[in-house]
Amino acid sequence: MPNLPLLLGHRGARASRSVPENTLASFDLALRHGCDGFEFDVRLAGTDRAIVCHDPKVGRITVSRATRRQLVHLPSLDDVLHRYAHRAFLNIELKVKGLETIVLEALREHQPERECVVSSFIPDVVMEVKARSAVVHVGIICEKKSQLTQWSKLPVEYVIAHESLIGHKLIKEIQAARKRIFAWTVNDKDSMVRLAGWGVDGIVSDDTQLLVRTLRPSKVERLPARYLNHRRRA
């Protein structure tokens, strides 16, 4: 297959039970497994801290109201960029509004050597980031069909769609508009093979070991012909 998809860990190597998700250890593990990069979540703590965290609460602490002495065990966006911006593809998901300025300043300070994307489920966040920077690539995340209908109206370079929404017709439509499409969260081998054969630009998985074992170049030549045929017609 001439164009392999990017292989990305979901919150790092999330399937590992011994390593917490959204941590430097989890990100390291995803890269060690052979992924090209990873997706991670960013929330606003207080008024000016961008921390890596998926949920709005950590234990009894509400992240948005956390003081500087709280949640110090969680990595910051600066920590992640400093450690990985030179060697990994980063999908930076913004969970809330209000992070746009902080994120763009961090990206200016730690300029990624590989391409990265700032993504969100929230259209206003995507538009705000793009309005403030024409350089930074942005993506809209879609879990439902109603969300997916918005992609062509937004100033995005990426459409990050739940695997259940993706068919080869959608892939062709998005790529014809010169945008990229990522599939998430893909955790079984058949789906990985099918989506790669259809030509998605990236696959996000919890199971980074399975993802890499299935779709690294030495393995991908064995894709079933029925999937390769879809790609040749694209």
PyMOL commands that set and color helices and strands:
alter all, ss='L'
color gray80, all
select helices_A, chain A and resi 24-33+63-65+77-84+100-109+123-132+145-148+151-153+163-165+168-176+189-198+208-215+217-220+225-233
alter helices_A, ss='H'
color red, helices_A
select strands_A, chain A and resi 6-10+37-45+49-52+57-58+61-62+89-94+116-120+138-142+158-162+180-184+202-205
alter strands_A, ss='S'
color yellow, strands_A
deselect
rebuild
show_as cartoon
